[in-house]
Amino acid sequence: MMPIAPSDGPVKHVTCPTCGGVSVYAPSNPFRPFCSERCKQIDLGAWASEQFTMPVDTQPDDDLTVPTHAKPGNNL
């Protein structure tokens, strides 16, 4: 089996999502898009501890109303 030779094209640099440093985005960087294993593990830990969440559109409790048919004493 032949090893894969690095490409001769330009190397793409991106910002590491964890530390903000420069990271090489190429097959030569096994941690891409992170700059190091440490930054990759920090990000994984944040996901595992649910520090990343999606915003949810919920109504405040004040805006919730009880439908007429669900009020006590209404025998529909």
PyMOL Python script that loads the backbone (N, CA, C, O; Angstrom):
from pymol import cmd

cmd.read_pdbstr("""\
ATOM      1  N   MET A   1       0.852  -1.173   0.000  1.00  0.00           N
ATOM      2  CA  MET A   1       0.000   0.000   0.000  1.00  0.00           C
ATOM      3  C   MET A   1       0.896   1.235   0.000  1.00  0.00           C
ATOM      4  O   MET A   1       1.832   1.328   0.794  1.00  0.00           O
ATOM      5  N   MET A   2       0.607   2.184  -0.895  1.00  0.00           N
ATOM      6  CA  MET A   2       1.416   3.401  -0.995  1.00  0.00           C
ATOM      7  C   MET A   2       0.885   4.470  -0.061  1.00  0.00           C
ATOM      8  O   MET A   2      -0.327   4.657   0.039  1.00  0.00           O
ATOM      9  N   PRO A   3       1.766   5.168   0.617  1.00  0.00           N
ATOM     10  CA  PRO A   3       1.297   6.285   1.453  1.00  0.00           C
ATOM     11  C   PRO A   3       0.779   7.414   0.578  1.00  0.00           C
ATOM     12  O   PRO A   3       1.216   7.595  -0.558  1.00  0.00           O
ATOM     13  N   ILE A   4      -0.142   8.151   1.121  1.00  0.00           N
ATOM     14  CA  ILE A   4      -0.728   9.273   0.389  1.00  0.00           C
ATOM     15  C   ILE A   4       0.227  10.455   0.472  1.00  0.00           C
ATOM     16  O   ILE A   4       0.616  10.885   1.558  1.00  0.00           O
ATOM     17  N   ALA A   5       0.594  10.966  -0.680  1.00  0.00           N
ATOM     18  CA  ALA A   5       1.503  12.113  -0.722  1.00  0.00           C
ATOM     19  C   ALA A   5       0.724  13.391  -0.480  1.00  0.00           C
ATOM     20  O   ALA A   5      -0.413  13.508  -0.935  1.00  0.00           O
ATOM     21  N   PRO A   6       1.303  14.348   0.223  1.00  0.00           N
ATOM     22  CA  PRO A   6       0.609  15.622   0.425  1.00  0.00           C
ATOM     23  C   PRO A   6       0.412  16.327  -0.907  1.00  0.00           C
ATOM     24  O   PRO A   6       1.238  16.208  -1.812  1.00  0.00           O
ATOM     25  N   SER A   7      -0.664  17.047  -1.018  1.00  0.00           N
ATOM     26  CA  SER A   7      -0.934  17.757  -2.266  1.00  0.00           C
ATOM     27  C   SER A   7       0.008  18.959  -2.389  1.00  0.00           C
ATOM     28  O   SER A   7       0.469  19.515  -1.392  1.00  0.00           O
ATOM     29  N   ASP A   8       0.274  19.336  -3.624  1.00  0.00           N
ATOM     30  CA  ASP A   8       1.149  20.474  -3.868  1.00  0.00           C
ATOM     31  C   ASP A   8       0.382  21.790  -3.907  1.00  0.00           C
ATOM     32  O   ASP A   8       0.977  22.852  -4.084  1.00  0.00           O
ATOM     33  N   GLY A   9      -0.933  21.723  -3.743  1.00  0.00           N
ATOM     34  CA  GLY A   9      -1.766  22.919  -3.806  1.00  0.00           C
ATOM     35  C   GLY A   9      -1.587  23.795  -2.580  1.00  0.00           C
ATOM     36  O   GLY A   9      -0.877  23.433  -1.642  1.00  0.00           O
ATOM     37  N   PRO A  10      -2.235  24.944  -2.596  1.00  0.00           N
ATOM     38  CA  PRO A  10      -2.139  25.856  -1.456  1.00  0.00           C
ATOM     39  C   PRO A  10      -2.775  25.245  -0.203  1.00  0.00           C
ATOM     40  O   PRO A  10      -3.766  24.518  -0.280  1.00  0.00           O
ATOM     41  N   VAL A  11      -2.191  25.553   0.929  1.00  0.00           N
ATOM     42  CA  VAL A  11      -2.702  25.063   2.200  1.00  0.00           C
ATOM     43  C   VAL A  11      -3.745  26.046   2.708  1.00  0.00           C
ATOM     44  O   VAL A  11      -3.521  27.257   2.721  1.00  0.00           O
ATOM     45  N   LYS A  12      -4.880  25.515   3.122  1.00  0.00           N
ATOM     46  CA  LYS A  12      -5.955  26.366   3.633  1.00  0.00           C
ATOM     47  C   LYS A  12      -5.803  26.506   5.147  1.00  0.00           C
ATOM     48  O   LYS A  12      -5.634  25.515   5.858  1.00  0.00           O
ATOM     49  N   HIS A  13      -5.864  27.727   5.623  1.00  0.00           N
ATOM     50  CA  HIS A  13      -5.809  27.996   7.056  1.00  0.00           C
ATOM     51  C   HIS A  13      -7.176  28.491   7.510  1.00  0.00           C
ATOM     52  O   HIS A  13      -7.788  29.339   6.861  1.00  0.00           O
ATOM     53  N   VAL A  14      -7.647  27.950   8.631  1.00  0.00           N
ATOM     54  CA  VAL A  14      -8.927  28.354   9.210  1.00  0.00           C
ATOM     55  C   VAL A  14      -8.701  28.729  10.673  1.00  0.00           C
ATOM     56  O   VAL A  14      -7.636  28.472  11.235  1.00  0.00           O
ATOM     57  N   THR A  15      -9.697  29.325  11.267  1.00  0.00           N
ATOM     58  CA  THR A  15      -9.648  29.681  12.685  1.00  0.00           C
ATOM     59  C   THR A  15     -10.121  28.492  13.508  1.00  0.00           C
ATOM     60  O   THR A  15     -11.187  27.936  13.243  1.00  0.00           O
ATOM     61  N   CYS A  16      -9.340  28.105  14.497  1.00  0.00           N
ATOM     62  CA  CYS A  16      -9.728  27.007  15.384  1.00  0.00           C
ATOM     63  C   CYS A  16     -10.984  27.431  16.151  1.00  0.00           C
ATOM     64  O   CYS A  16     -10.989  28.495  16.771  1.00  0.00           O
ATOM     65  N   PRO A  17     -12.055  26.618  16.120  1.00  0.00           N
ATOM     66  CA  PRO A  17     -13.291  27.004  16.811  1.00  0.00           C
ATOM     67  C   PRO A  17     -13.153  27.084  18.328  1.00  0.00           C
ATOM     68  O   PRO A  17     -13.972  27.727  18.985  1.00  0.00           O
ATOM     69  N   THR A  18     -12.143  26.450  18.889  1.00  0.00           N
ATOM     70  CA  THR A  18     -11.989  26.451  20.343  1.00  0.00           C
ATOM     71  C   THR A  18     -11.140  27.608  20.847  1.00  0.00           C
ATOM     72  O   THR A  18     -11.566  28.369  21.715  1.00  0.00           O
ATOM     73  N   CYS A  19      -9.937  27.736  20.298  1.00  0.00           N
ATOM     74  CA  CYS A  19      -9.012  28.748  20.845  1.00  0.00           C
ATOM     75  C   CYS A  19      -8.879  29.989  19.969  1.00  0.00           C
ATOM     76  O   CYS A  19      -8.337  31.003  20.409  1.00  0.00           O
ATOM     77  N   GLY A  20      -9.368  29.917  18.737  1.00  0.00           N
ATOM     78  CA  GLY A  20      -9.277  31.064  17.844  1.00  0.00           C
ATOM     79  C   GLY A  20      -7.938  31.184  17.141  1.00  0.00           C
ATOM     80  O   GLY A  20      -7.707  32.148  16.411  1.00  0.00           O
ATOM     81  N   GLY A  21      -7.057  30.224  17.350  1.00  0.00           N
ATOM     82  CA  GLY A  21      -5.753  30.243  16.696  1.00  0.00           C
ATOM     83  C   GLY A  21      -5.848  29.772  15.251  1.00  0.00           C
ATOM     84  O   GLY A  21      -6.919  29.389  14.782  1.00  0.00           O
ATOM     85  N   VAL A  22      -4.739  29.804  14.565  1.00  0.00           N
ATOM     86  CA  VAL A  22      -4.681  29.372  13.167  1.00  0.00           C
ATOM     87  C   VAL A  22      -4.580  27.854  13.130  1.00  0.00           C
ATOM     88  O   VAL A  22      -3.809  27.251  13.877  1.00  0.00           O
ATOM     89  N   SER A  23      -5.368  27.248  12.250  1.00  0.00           N
ATOM     90  CA  SER A  23      -5.366  25.803  12.098  1.00  0.00           C
ATOM     91  C   SER A  23      -5.244  25.453  10.625  1.00  0.00           C
ATOM     92  O   SER A  23      -5.887  26.076   9.780  1.00  0.00           O
ATOM     93  N   VAL A  24      -4.420  24.458  10.312  1.00  0.00           N
ATOM     94  CA  VAL A  24      -4.273  23.994   8.935  1.00  0.00           C
ATOM     95  C   VAL A  24      -5.437  23.059   8.633  1.00  0.00           C
ATOM     96  O   VAL A  24      -5.653  22.067   9.330  1.00  0.00           O
ATOM     97  N   TYR A  25      -6.186  23.393   7.578  1.00  0.00           N
ATOM     98  CA  TYR A  25      -7.320  22.554   7.192  1.00  0.00           C
ATOM     99  C   TYR A  25      -6.890  21.700   6.005  1.00  0.00           C
ATOM    100  O   TYR A  25      -7.106  22.055   4.846  1.00  0.00           O
ATOM    101  N   ALA A  26      -6.277  20.570   6.326  1.00  0.00           N
ATOM    102  CA  ALA A  26      -5.755  19.665   5.306  1.00  0.00           C
ATOM    103  C   ALA A  26      -5.656  18.269   5.914  1.00  0.00           C
ATOM    104  O   ALA A  26      -5.652  18.128   7.137  1.00  0.00           O
ATOM    105  N   PRO A  27      -5.575  17.244   5.081  1.00  0.00           N
ATOM    106  CA  PRO A  27      -5.432  15.881   5.604  1.00  0.00           C
ATOM    107  C   PRO A  27      -4.214  15.695   6.508  1.00  0.00           C
ATOM    108  O   PRO A  27      -4.174  14.754   7.301  1.00  0.00           O
ATOM    109  N   SER A  28      -3.234  16.568   6.400  1.00  0.00           N
ATOM    110  CA  SER A  28      -2.052  16.472   7.266  1.00  0.00           C
ATOM    111  C   SER A  28      -2.373  16.831   8.720  1.00  0.00           C
ATOM    112  O   SER A  28      -1.585  16.521   9.613  1.00  0.00           O
ATOM    113  N   ASN A  29      -3.512  17.476   8.969  1.00  0.00           N
ATOM    114  CA  ASN A  29      -3.928  17.827  10.331  1.00  0.00           C
ATOM    115  C   ASN A  29      -5.068  16.890  10.742  1.00  0.00           C
ATOM    116  O   ASN A  29      -6.208  17.109  10.334  1.00  0.00           O
ATOM    117  N   PRO A  30      -4.791  15.859  11.534  1.00  0.00           N
ATOM    118  CA  PRO A  30      -5.840  14.897  11.909  1.00  0.00           C
ATOM    119  C   PRO A  30      -6.902  15.493  12.842  1.00  0.00           C
ATOM    120  O   PRO A  30      -7.924  14.855  13.095  1.00  0.00           O
ATOM    121  N   PHE A  31      -6.677  16.684  13.347  1.00  0.00           N
ATOM    122  CA  PHE A  31      -7.630  17.305  14.279  1.00  0.00           C
ATOM    123  C   PHE A  31      -8.486  18.372  13.616  1.00  0.00           C
ATOM    124  O   PHE A  31      -9.269  19.036  14.296  1.00  0.00           O
ATOM    125  N   ARG A  32      -8.358  18.556  12.294  1.00  0.00           N
ATOM    126  CA  ARG A  32      -9.067  19.620  11.603  1.00  0.00           C
ATOM    127  C   ARG A  32     -10.552  19.586  11.911  1.00  0.00           C
ATOM    128  O   ARG A  32     -11.093  18.481  11.965  1.00  0.00           O
ATOM    129  N   PRO A  33     -11.249  20.657  12.113  1.00  0.00           N
ATOM    130  CA  PRO A  33     -10.830  22.038  11.940  1.00  0.00           C
ATOM    131  C   PRO A  33     -10.111  22.614  13.162  1.00  0.00           C
ATOM    132  O   PRO A  33      -9.825  23.811  13.205  1.00  0.00           O
ATOM    133  N   PHE A  34      -9.821  21.780  14.141  1.00  0.00           N
ATOM    134  CA  PHE A  34      -9.140  22.243  15.350  1.00  0.00           C
ATOM    135  C   PHE A  34      -7.635  22.276  15.124  1.00  0.00           C
ATOM    136  O   PHE A  34      -7.124  21.603  14.230  1.00  0.00           O
ATOM    137  N   CYS A  35      -6.934  23.051  15.923  1.00  0.00           N
ATOM    138  CA  CYS A  35      -5.485  23.172  15.757  1.00  0.00           C
ATOM    139  C   CYS A  35      -4.727  22.072  16.488  1.00  0.00           C
ATOM    140  O   CYS A  35      -3.562  21.820  16.182  1.00  0.00           O
ATOM    141  N   SER A  36      -5.370  21.414  17.451  1.00  0.00           N
ATOM    142  CA  SER A  36      -4.671  20.396  18.235  1.00  0.00           C
ATOM    143  C   SER A  36      -5.667  19.403  18.823  1.00  0.00           C
ATOM    144  O   SER A  36      -6.877  19.628  18.800  1.00  0.00           O
ATOM    145  N   GLU A  37      -5.144  18.313  19.343  1.00  0.00           N
ATOM    146  CA  GLU A  37      -5.998  17.324  20.001  1.00  0.00           C
ATOM    147  C   GLU A  37      -6.664  17.944  21.231  1.00  0.00           C
ATOM    148  O   GLU A  37      -7.819  17.644  21.535  1.00  0.00           O
ATOM    149  N   ARG A  38      -5.932  18.808  21.936  1.00  0.00           N
ATOM    150  CA  ARG A  38      -6.477  19.467  23.135  1.00  0.00           C
ATOM    151  C   ARG A  38      -7.740  20.256  22.797  1.00  0.00           C
ATOM    152  O   ARG A  38      -8.755  20.130  23.483  1.00  0.00           O
ATOM    153  N   CYS A  39      -7.681  21.071  21.737  1.00  0.00           N
ATOM    154  CA  CYS A  39      -8.852  21.866  21.347  1.00  0.00           C
ATOM    155  C   CYS A  39     -10.004  20.967  20.908  1.00  0.00           C
ATOM    156  O   CYS A  39     -11.165  21.264  21.191  1.00  0.00           O
ATOM    157  N   LYS A  40      -9.693  19.882  20.225  1.00  0.00           N
ATOM    158  CA  LYS A  40     -10.733  18.941  19.797  1.00  0.00           C
ATOM    159  C   LYS A  40     -11.415  18.317  21.016  1.00  0.00           C
ATOM    160  O   LYS A  40     -12.638  18.174  21.036  1.00  0.00           O
ATOM    161  N   GLN A  41     -10.627  17.943  22.034  1.00  0.00           N
ATOM    162  CA  GLN A  41     -11.178  17.332  23.245  1.00  0.00           C
ATOM    163  C   GLN A  41     -11.992  18.329  24.068  1.00  0.00           C
ATOM    164  O   GLN A  41     -13.007  17.959  24.659  1.00  0.00           O
ATOM    165  N   ILE A  42     -11.562  19.575  24.113  1.00  0.00           N
ATOM    166  CA  ILE A  42     -12.331  20.607  24.814  1.00  0.00           C
ATOM    167  C   ILE A  42     -13.706  20.756  24.171  1.00  0.00           C
ATOM    168  O   ILE A  42     -14.716  20.844  24.869  1.00  0.00           O
ATOM    169  N   ASP A  43     -13.742  20.785  22.842  1.00  0.00           N
ATOM    170  CA  ASP A  43     -15.013  20.906  22.120  1.00  0.00           C
ATOM    171  C   ASP A  43     -15.900  19.684  22.360  1.00  0.00           C
ATOM    172  O   ASP A  43     -17.103  19.824  22.580  1.00  0.00           O
ATOM    173  N   LEU A  44     -15.317  18.500  22.318  1.00  0.00           N
ATOM    174  CA  LEU A  44     -16.076  17.276  22.577  1.00  0.00           C
ATOM    175  C   LEU A  44     -16.667  17.295  23.980  1.00  0.00           C
ATOM    176  O   LEU A  44     -17.821  16.914  24.175  1.00  0.00           O
ATOM    177  N   GLY A  45     -15.879  17.736  24.957  1.00  0.00           N
ATOM    178  CA  GLY A  45     -16.368  17.821  26.328  1.00  0.00           C
ATOM    179  C   GLY A  45     -17.521  18.804  26.469  1.00  0.00           C
ATOM    180  O   GLY A  45     -18.450  18.565  27.241  1.00  0.00           O
ATOM    181  N   ALA A  46     -17.468  19.907  25.730  1.00  0.00           N
ATOM    182  CA  ALA A  46     -18.555  20.891  25.779  1.00  0.00           C
ATOM    183  C   ALA A  46     -19.841  20.293  25.217  1.00  0.00           C
ATOM    184  O   ALA A  46     -20.923  20.515  25.760  1.00  0.00           O
ATOM    185  N   TRP A  47     -19.722  19.538  24.133  1.00  0.00           N
ATOM    186  CA  TRP A  47     -20.909  18.872  23.573  1.00  0.00           C
ATOM    187  C   TRP A  47     -21.441  17.830  24.554  1.00  0.00           C
ATOM    188  O   TRP A  47     -22.649  17.742  24.772  1.00  0.00           O
ATOM    189  N   ALA A  48     -20.551  17.046  25.140  1.00  0.00           N
ATOM    190  CA  ALA A  48     -20.976  15.981  26.055  1.00  0.00           C
ATOM    191  C   ALA A  48     -21.662  16.526  27.298  1.00  0.00           C
ATOM    192  O   ALA A  48     -22.567  15.888  27.835  1.00  0.00           O
ATOM    193  N   SER A  49     -21.244  17.697  27.758  1.00  0.00           N
ATOM    194  CA  SER A  49     -21.867  18.291  28.952  1.00  0.00           C
ATOM    195  C   SER A  49     -23.017  19.229  28.590  1.00  0.00           C
ATOM    196  O   SER A  49     -23.518  19.971  29.435  1.00  0.00           O
ATOM    197  N   GLU A  50     -23.427  19.184  27.319  1.00  0.00           N
ATOM    198  CA  GLU A  50     -24.571  19.955  26.812  1.00  0.00           C
ATOM    199  C   GLU A  50     -24.409  21.457  26.994  1.00  0.00           C
ATOM    200  O   GLU A  50     -25.380  22.155  27.286  1.00  0.00           O
ATOM    201  N   GLN A  51     -23.183  21.962  26.822  1.00  0.00           N
ATOM    202  CA  GLN A  51     -22.969  23.403  26.883  1.00  0.00           C
ATOM    203  C   GLN A  51     -23.440  24.089  25.610  1.00  0.00           C
ATOM    204  O   GLN A  51     -23.707  25.291  25.609  1.00  0.00           O
ATOM    205  N   PHE A  52     -23.541  23.327  24.527  1.00  0.00           N
ATOM    206  CA  PHE A  52     -24.055  23.873  23.273  1.00  0.00           C
ATOM    207  C   PHE A  52     -25.527  23.513  23.183  1.00  0.00           C
ATOM    208  O   PHE A  52     -25.893  22.342  23.289  1.00  0.00           O
ATOM    209  N   THR A  53     -26.366  24.511  22.989  1.00  0.00           N
ATOM    210  CA  THR A  53     -27.800  24.258  22.879  1.00  0.00           C
ATOM    211  C   THR A  53     -28.368  25.045  21.710  1.00  0.00           C
ATOM    212  O   THR A  53     -27.790  26.040  21.273  1.00  0.00           O
ATOM    213  N   MET A  54     -29.477  24.598  21.225  1.00  0.00           N
ATOM    214  CA  MET A  54     -30.189  25.291  20.160  1.00  0.00           C
ATOM    215  C   MET A  54     -31.235  26.193  20.809  1.00  0.00           C
ATOM    216  O   MET A  54     -31.885  25.778  21.769  1.00  0.00           O
ATOM    217  N   PRO A  55     -31.413  27.417  20.309  1.00  0.00           N
ATOM    218  CA  PRO A  55     -32.438  28.291  20.881  1.00  0.00           C
ATOM    219  C   PRO A  55     -33.831  27.725  20.614  1.00  0.00           C
ATOM    220  O   PRO A  55     -34.092  27.149  19.557  1.00  0.00           O
ATOM    221  N   VAL A  56     -34.700  27.898  21.572  1.00  0.00           N
ATOM    222  CA  VAL A  56     -36.059  27.389  21.459  1.00  0.00           C
ATOM    223  C   VAL A  56     -37.018  28.555  21.588  1.00  0.00           C
ATOM    224  O   VAL A  56     -36.900  29.373  22.500  1.00  0.00           O
ATOM    225  N   ASP A  57     -37.965  28.626  20.672  1.00  0.00           N
ATOM    226  CA  ASP A  57     -38.991  29.664  20.750  1.00  0.00           C
ATOM    227  C   ASP A  57     -40.129  29.151  21.617  1.00  0.00           C
ATOM    228  O   ASP A  57     -40.944  28.344  21.171  1.00  0.00           O
ATOM    229  N   THR A  58     -40.180  29.619  22.850  1.00  0.00           N
ATOM    230  CA  THR A  58     -41.258  29.238  23.754  1.00  0.00           C
ATOM    231  C   THR A  58     -41.965  30.490  24.237  1.00  0.00           C
ATOM    232  O   THR A  58     -41.373  31.566  24.319  1.00  0.00           O
ATOM    233  N   GLN A  59     -43.212  30.334  24.546  1.00  0.00           N
ATOM    234  CA  GLN A  59     -43.987  31.463  25.059  1.00  0.00           C
ATOM    235  C   GLN A  59     -43.707  31.624  26.548  1.00  0.00           C
ATOM    236  O   GLN A  59     -43.543  30.633  27.260  1.00  0.00           O
ATOM    237  N   PRO A  60     -43.651  32.857  27.020  1.00  0.00           N
ATOM    238  CA  PRO A  60     -43.551  33.055  28.475  1.00  0.00           C
ATOM    239  C   PRO A  60     -44.807  32.513  29.147  1.00  0.00           C
ATOM    240  O   PRO A  60     -45.864  32.438  28.521  1.00  0.00           O
ATOM    241  N   ASP A  61     -44.699  32.142  30.398  1.00  0.00           N
ATOM    242  CA  ASP A  61     -45.837  31.588  31.128  1.00  0.00           C
ATOM    243  C   ASP A  61     -47.022  32.546  31.157  1.00  0.00           C
ATOM    244  O   ASP A  61     -48.166  32.098  31.232  1.00  0.00           O
ATOM    245  N   ASP A  62     -46.775  33.854  31.101  1.00  0.00           N
ATOM    246  CA  ASP A  62     -47.856  34.833  31.141  1.00  0.00           C
ATOM    247  C   ASP A  62     -48.743  34.756  29.897  1.00  0.00           C
ATOM    248  O   ASP A  62     -49.927  35.086  29.964  1.00  0.00           O
ATOM    249  N   ASP A  63     -48.192  34.331  28.780  1.00  0.00           N
ATOM    250  CA  ASP A  63     -48.953  34.283  27.542  1.00  0.00           C
ATOM    251  C   ASP A  63     -49.752  33.000  27.376  1.00  0.00           C
ATOM    252  O   ASP A  63     -50.569  32.892  26.462  1.00  0.00           O
ATOM    253  N   LEU A  64     -49.523  32.024  28.252  1.00  0.00           N
ATOM    254  CA  LEU A  64     -50.262  30.777  28.145  1.00  0.00           C
ATOM    255  C   LEU A  64     -51.670  30.983  28.682  1.00  0.00           C
ATOM    256  O   LEU A  64     -51.847  31.530  29.770  1.00  0.00           O
ATOM    257  N   THR A  65     -52.645  30.559  27.946  1.00  0.00           N
ATOM    258  CA  THR A  65     -54.031  30.668  28.392  1.00  0.00           C
ATOM    259  C   THR A  65     -54.654  29.294  28.393  1.00  0.00           C
ATOM    260  O   THR A  65     -54.282  28.427  27.602  1.00  0.00           O
ATOM    261  N   VAL A  66     -55.591  29.103  29.274  1.00  0.00           N
ATOM    262  CA  VAL A  66     -56.310  27.842  29.360  1.00  0.00           C
ATOM    263  C   VAL A  66     -57.504  27.915  28.431  1.00  0.00           C
ATOM    264  O   VAL A  66     -58.301  28.847  28.541  1.00  0.00           O
ATOM    265  N   PRO A  67     -57.659  26.962  27.516  1.00  0.00           N
ATOM    266  CA  PRO A  67     -58.831  26.973  26.622  1.00  0.00           C
ATOM    267  C   PRO A  67     -60.128  26.906  27.421  1.00  0.00           C
ATOM    268  O   PRO A  67     -60.170  26.328  28.507  1.00  0.00           O
ATOM    269  N   THR A  68     -61.174  27.497  26.878  1.00  0.00           N
ATOM    270  CA  THR A  68     -62.467  27.560  27.559  1.00  0.00           C
ATOM    271  C   THR A  68     -62.968  26.175  27.937  1.00  0.00           C
ATOM    272  O   THR A  68     -63.478  25.989  29.042  1.00  0.00           O
ATOM    273  N   HIS A  69     -62.836  25.214  27.059  1.00  0.00           N
ATOM    274  CA  HIS A  69     -63.345  23.874  27.336  1.00  0.00           C
ATOM    275  C   HIS A  69     -62.551  23.146  28.421  1.00  0.00           C
ATOM    276  O   HIS A  69     -63.003  22.112  28.914  1.00  0.00           O
ATOM    277  N   ALA A  70     -61.376  23.659  28.807  1.00  0.00           N
ATOM    278  CA  ALA A  70     -60.569  23.004  29.827  1.00  0.00           C
ATOM    279  C   ALA A  70     -60.713  23.644  31.198  1.00  0.00           C
ATOM    280  O   ALA A  70     -60.095  23.187  32.160  1.00  0.00           O
ATOM    281  N   LYS A  71     -61.536  24.716  31.306  1.00  0.00           N
ATOM    282  CA  LYS A  71     -61.692  25.380  32.600  1.00  0.00           C
ATOM    283  C   LYS A  71     -62.575  24.531  33.517  1.00  0.00           C
ATOM    284  O   LYS A  71     -63.510  23.876  33.058  1.00  0.00           O
ATOM    285  N   PRO A  72     -62.266  24.547  34.826  1.00  0.00           N
ATOM    286  CA  PRO A  72     -63.082  23.780  35.780  1.00  0.00           C
ATOM    287  C   PRO A  72     -64.531  24.248  35.758  1.00  0.00           C
ATOM    288  O   PRO A  72     -64.810  25.440  35.631  1.00  0.00           O
ATOM    289  N   GLY A  73     -65.427  23.314  35.880  1.00  0.00           N
ATOM    290  CA  GLY A  73     -66.853  23.634  35.914  1.00  0.00           C
ATOM    291  C   GLY A  73     -67.493  23.652  34.541  1.00  0.00           C
ATOM    292  O   GLY A  73     -68.716  23.767  34.455  1.00  0.00           O
ATOM    293  N   ASN A  74     -66.763  23.548  33.510  1.00  0.00           N
ATOM    294  CA  ASN A  74     -67.299  23.527  32.146  1.00  0.00           C
ATOM    295  C   ASN A  74     -67.377  22.068  31.731  1.00  0.00           C
ATOM    296  O   ASN A  74     -66.349  21.436  31.490  1.00  0.00           O
ATOM    297  N   ASN A  75     -68.575  21.533  31.646  1.00  0.00           N
ATOM    298  CA  ASN A  75     -68.777  20.107  31.355  1.00  0.00           C
ATOM    299  C   ASN A  75     -69.093  19.881  29.885  1.00  0.00           C
ATOM    300  O   ASN A  75     -70.197  19.448  29.553  1.00  0.00           O
ATOM    301  N   LEU A  76     -68.179  20.156  29.030  1.00  0.00           N
ATOM    302  CA  LEU A  76     -68.390  19.914  27.597  1.00  0.00           C
ATOM    303  C   LEU A  76     -67.995  18.533  27.210  1.00  0.00           C
ATOM    304  O   LEU A  76     -68.108  18.163  26.042  1.00  0.00           O
TER     305      LEU A  76
END
""", "prot")
cmd.dss("prot")
cmd.show_as("cartoon", "prot")
cmd.util.cbc("prot")
cmd.orient("prot")
